[in-house]
């Protein structure tokens, strides 16, 4: 081998080794550190009736619990110290048939507060390995749904309801939260095409302090009728905030028809409705990595319309990454 060719080969080897090392370190960080960087996000949303008093809502989503996820269980349980007025769980609690007790260890202290829930695909069916290239590059509508074995969502539902939480799967409820009347409604998981909005369609009580919609996956076909019926706010999960985000670019995918810019956090949907998407607290056990997207719960302070500058600006005030532990 002549010396010029030898130098080119050595340089290429060094570059390859450096790239592999950076990739390895990034993967180790995404799997070992960021995946457990439990984070509380805070946002203030001007969605209440003008004479209402502020409400503090804790939004939990996408636990994807395995029995051995003990630090997640401890952290989620500690959120009861926030003493929210209402807890909303937007689904994907389970990643294993034996994980119901673990989910209840995490949510146990929160079950003492008023709560609402709907389920997602990872409550009904266990996870299955997926081709990451198809996940990243294939359009949602072309992707085939792959189900694992059925999960014991009925046990979870029974435990939630025993503590007074409301199952909003194709149901509309009027309830009193912190002395104020709210109307809440939800649909079954749009990701599985289980949603039948027609079952809850109609204008909710115009005199309520809040009209709240919940759905696991924030599919536009569900958000649009919530907005046209006059809901103030819809809470959703499912996107995992993209799970792997590129700094300066954001989420690569939302795993649904929602645009990438709304993969995590609060945004307007139409003229009068707000959408809040939780980046969630878990991952599929077959892709246990997060990057620039720590697992999160969200504490939403709902305030009357017109009471913050963000109402006029059409932007939320969203403080990223407030770790409580
Ligand atoms: Fe999920």
Boltz pocket constraint, residues with backbone or C-beta under 6 A from the ligand:
constraints:
  - pocket:
      binder: B
      contacts: [[A, 62], [A, 64], [A, 91], [A, 92], [A, 120], [A, 122], [A, 238], [A, 239], [A, 240], [A, 280]]
      max_distance: 6.0
